[in-house]
Amino acid sequence: MEYVWIAAGTGLVVVSLAAIAVRRRRSSESRASERAHEAAQEREPPVEIGESYTVGVTEFSDHHSGGTVAVGKVEGFVLFVEDVPSGVSVGDPIRAKVVSFNRGHTSADAVFVERG
């Protein structure tokens, strides 16, 4: 019976340590994201409304507009690209036209122009 309690206690310790490690990693990622956001607020955007840029698609994301958009970056500045054709995949280069800045000018919305 003692072995059962020891095994259960050891399992609980392992699960607890794993949970702490995951929590620390998330908080570290959260801090890095906050620092990047603050830095973006302090600089002028490297894009202009009406101009087109070639970006690599880094991911697809749900956007506040309700649709799915491609995410790309220009000098680390995030573009949310709408109207991307279904054949485009992560890693593909695309050309996108900037149509508006988001609050704080820390990112911009763009529309798909063509494959890059």
N, C-alpha and C positions, 0 to 999 in steps of 0.2 A: 504494500500500500504506500510506503514511503517513496518508492520509485515513481509511482504515478504522480504524486505531488511534486517531486523534484522535476520530472519531465514537463509537467504542466507549468510550473514556475519558470523553467528555462524557456519554454515556448513563449510565455507571456513577455519575458524580458526581450527576446529576439524581435517580437512583433512591435514592442514599444520602441526599441532602438531604430527599427526600420521606419516607423511613423515619424520619429524625430528627424531622421535624415531627410525624408521627403519634404517635411515642413520647412526645414532649413534651406533646401534647394529651391523650393517655391519662393520663399521670402528673399533669397538671393537674386532670383530671376526678377522678382517684383521690384527690388531696389534698382537693378540694372535698367529695367524698363522706365522707372521713374526718372533716373538720371538722364536717359536718352531723351525723354519727353521734355525735361527742363532745358537741356541743351538745345533742342529744336526750337523752343520758345525764344531763346536768346539770339538766334541767328536769322538772317534773311533767307527765305526759301530760295533754293537754287533753280527754281522753275518759274515760268511766267504764264499767266492765263492767256490762252489762245495759241500757245506754242506747243509743238509736238516733240516727244522724246522717245527714244528707244530704251526699253527696260526689259530685264529678264523677269519672268513670272516667278516669284518666290513661293507663293501659296495662293489658295483661293479661300475667301473668307465671307462670312455673312456681313452685310453692310447695313448701316442704320437706315438705308433707303428701303430695306426689306429684301433686296436681291443678293445674289452671290456675285462677288467681284474678284478680279485678279488683283493681287498685290505685287507691286514692283517698287524699285527705289532708284532715285536719281541722287547721287552723292549722299546716300543715306537717308534722303528725304522720301517719305512714303507717298506713293500714288495708289489710289483705289480706282481701278479701271473697270468701267461698266461696259456692257454690250460685247463682251469677249465671246467669240464663237466657241461652240462646244468642242471643237477639235484641238484647241489650245491646251497644253499641259504645263505643269510646273517645269521650269527650266527653259521654256520656249521664249525667244525674244519677240516682243511686240512693239508696235509704235502706238503711242497714246497721246491724245490732245488734252491738255489741262483746261478744265472748264470752271473750276472754283476752288477756293481754299476752304479748309475746315476751320472751325473756331480756333483762334490762336495762331493760325497759319503754320501749324505743326504737321500738316499733311494736306493732300489735295485730292479732289475728285477729277477723274479724266474719263474720256471715252475712247474706245478702241478705234484705231484708224486702219491698221493693217498688220500683217505679220512682219516682224523685223527681219 
